């Protein structure tokens, strides 16, 4: 069997992995311990991110003719890809957070929604909170004015409630005359 025939399923698997991806981050994992690699894979998997190590030549072939071909210059040395189909910032955010404890993990580059990001760009992208956190902030900011409005209405109602009993005896005195 020819080498090309053996490699074709791998190239097809990579193509399938990145086909519908919203973001792909390329990292150098050299120097990670087995325990660190296992922990990283678990964190990425829990976030719904596919993380795999492939040969650079296989990734080059799979990326041909796609937006991901822009990653070709970064395919040097050991490379792994983290692929997200939902949250565009999740791979960069999780990898950057993990990289704080495992300094051997390094960004190479990434493609996020068709745009190429270098190491600095990915580092900035990693600072953007996740979708859930952004939604929580949005709802919190929407809830604040409503809560303030409700508090003001309650204070007005309590104030009017205190004034009404004080006025009632005066009205009763007029009615008795």
C-alpha positions in Angstrom: 0.0 0.0 0.0 1.4 3.4 -0.9 2.2 6.0 1.7 -0.3 8.5 0.1 -3.1 6.0 0.6 -2.2 5.6 4.3 -2.1 9.3 4.8 -5.3 10.2 3.0 -7.7 9.2 5.8 -5.7 11.4 8.3 -5.9 14.4 5.9 -9.6 13.8 5.5 -10.0 13.6 9.3 -8.2 17.0 9.7 -10.3 18.5 6.9 -13.5 17.2 8.6 -12.3 18.6 12.0 -11.8 22.2 10.6 -14.6 22.2 8.0 -17.2 23.9 10.2 -14.8 25.4 12.7 -15.3 29.0 13.9 -11.8 29.1 15.3 -8.6 27.0 15.1 -5.6 27.7 17.4 -2.2 26.2 16.6 0.0 25.6 19.6 3.5 24.2 20.4 3.0 21.6 23.1 6.7 20.6 23.4 7.7 20.2 27.0 4.3 19.4 28.5 4.3 16.5 30.9 1.8 13.7 30.4 -0.2 14.9 33.4 -0.3 18.5 32.0 -1.3 17.2 28.6 -4.1 15.0 30.1 -5.4 18.0 32.1 -5.3 20.3 29.1 -7.2 17.8 26.9 -9.8 17.4 29.7 -10.4 21.1 30.0 -10.7 21.6 26.3 -13.0 18.6 25.9 -15.3 19.9 28.7 -15.5 23.2 26.8 -16.5 21.3 23.6 -13.2 22.0 21.9 -11.4 19.4 19.8 -7.7 19.1 20.5 -5.4 16.9 18.4 -1.8 16.5 17.5 -1.1 15.9 13.8 2.0 16.0 11.6 2.5 19.4 10.0 2.6 18.0 6.5 -0.9 16.4 7.1 -2.3 19.7 8.3 -0.8 21.6 5.3 -2.6 19.2 3.0 -5.8 19.4 4.9 -5.7 23.2 5.0 -5.1 23.6 1.2 -7.7 25.8 -0.4 -9.2 26.9 2.9 -8.9 30.0 5.2 -6.7 27.7 7.4 -4.0 27.6 4.7 -2.8 30.9 6.3 -1.4 28.8 9.1 1.1 27.1 6.8 4.1 29.4 7.8 3.5 28.5 11.5 3.6 24.7 10.9 7.1 24.2 12.2 8.1 22.0 15.1 5.5 20.0 17.1 2.0 21.3 16.5 -1.4 20.7 17.9 -4.7 22.3 17.0 -7.6 23.3 19.1 -10.8 23.6 17.2 -14.0 25.2 18.3 -17.4 25.1 16.6 -19.3 27.4 18.9 -17.4 29.9 21.1 -14.7 31.6 18.9 -12.6 32.8 21.9 -12.8 29.6 23.9 -9.6 27.8 22.5 -7.5 30.9 23.0 -8.9 31.7 26.4 -8.5 28.1 27.8 -5.0 27.6 26.2 -3.8 31.0 27.6 -5.2 30.2 31.1 -3.5 26.8 31.0 -0.3 28.3 29.7 0.0 30.4 32.9 0.6 27.2 34.8 2.4 25.3 32.0 4.9 27.7 30.5 5.9 25.1 27.9 2.6 25.5 26.0 3.0 28.3 23.5 0.6 29.9 20.9 1.8 29.8 17.3 -1.1 31.3 15.5 -4.8 30.9 14.9 -7.7 31.5 12.5 -10.8 33.0 14.1 -13.8 33.5 11.8 -11.5 33.6 8.8 -9.0 36.1 10.2 -5.4 35.2 11.0 -4.2 36.0 14.5 -0.5 35.9 15.6 0.6 35.2 19.1 -0.2 38.8 20.3 -3.6 38.7 18.6 -4.4 35.4 20.3 -3.2 36.7 23.6 -5.6 39.7 23.3 -8.4 37.4 22.1 -7.9 35.3 25.2 -8.8 38.3 27.4 -12.4 38.4 25.9 -14.8 36.7 28.3 -16.8 33.7 27.2 -20.3 33.9 25.8 -22.0 32.8 29.1 -20.1 35.5 31.0 -20.9 38.2 28.5 -24.6 37.2 28.6 -24.5 37.2 32.4 -23.0 40.7 32.4 -25.6 41.9 29.9 -28.5 40.6 31.9 -27.0 42.0 35.1 -26.7 45.4 33.5 -30.3 45.2 32.2 -31.5 44.1 35.6 -29.9 46.9 37.5 -32.1 49.7 36.2 -35.2 47.6 36.7 -34.2 46.9 40.3 -33.6 50.6 40.9 -36.9 51.5 39.4 -38.7 48.9 41.6 -36.9 50.3 44.7 -38.0 53.9 43.9 -41.6 52.8 43.3 -41.5 50.9 46.6 -40.2 53.9 48.5 -42.9 56.1 46.9 -45.6 53.6 47.9 -44.2 53.4 51.5 -44.1 57.2 51.7 -47.7 57.5 50.4 -48.7 54.8 52.8 -47.3 56.7 55.8 -49.0 60.0 54.6 -52.4 58.4 54.2 -53.0 57.4 57.8 -51.8 60.9 59.0 -54.4 62.5 56.7 -57.2 60.2 57.7 -57.8 61.7 61.2 -58.1 65.2 59.7 -60.6 63.9 57.2 -62.6 62.2 60.0 -62.6 65.4 62.0 -64.1 67.3 59.1 -66.7 64.6 58.5 -67.8 64.8 62.2 -68.4 68.6 62.1 
